[in-house]
């Protein structure tokens, strides 16, 4: 899908300026509701071909950046965040997914955190299977982050989401981006 302000196509992932001189941030499409679109006079134009994956592309043929990008206006001038006073940054796919991997690791570890607290409080040992699991989660997170950071282009990054399959087209394991250890009971 594409977006228009009046008769001008506006790009997803790019800041834009309306007729009143208001500069809309680069992430407007990620955060706006349909009411926001209406409020700011933005209409949705359906593309004839929506065969792109929003996870990797802003719109058809417009790749999301792997790296963080300083946000600038059409003249190349830095756009300053009024809340922080610093230049706005468009978060790249690598930063976004590394953050998600850290959150997933935290979530996986939370179920066994009480063993660590108990050991600290009363000195009771952490069961070996729990200790092994916790180490495996941290190792998996580090491995996934390394794989993300090693991607030099979007094709390599997209490959992290491919589930490995055998000659019968059956999955042989998780996609590299989701290669976590099995939970302990």
QUIVEN-V169937 format. One record per helix or strand of 2 or more residues. SS is the DSSP state (H for helix, E for strand). FROM is the first residue (numbers start at 1). TO is the last residue. If there is no record, write none. Layout:
SS_FROM_TO / SS_FROM_TO
This chain:
E_2_5 / E_8_10 / E_16_17 / E_23_24 / H_28_31 / H_34_39 / E_42_45 / E_57_59 / E_62_63 / E_69_70 / E_89_90 / H_93_110 / H_113_122 / H_128_150 / H_154_159 / H_176_178
